[in-house]
């Protein structure tokens, strides 16, 4: 084996090791993320279930919640508008426990 080949092998092992540590770090980071595994569609449906469209439109004053509201139009808007999505996600995290309690009481 030539010297340059051994460097390549070591370098590839190093990169593999870096990726593994990055993956573990990201996995640990997601444990603390209350939105991990929850889609934007689920968030909107849960908020509409807990509040209604009118109340949601008052809490977060965006047109997709106030004029002809629908899941589809809300998803389209929120995927393109980070500031609005952030507001919706914050509201969901704030009321997540109450939403789950209301769901459990119905079932």
Secondary structure, DSSP 8 states (H G I E B T S, - for coil): --HHHHHHHHHHHHHHHHHHHHHHHHHHHHHT-TTTT--HHHHHHHHHHHS-HHHHHHHS--HHHHSS--HHHHHHHHHH-HHHHHHHHHHHHHHHHHHHHHHHHH-
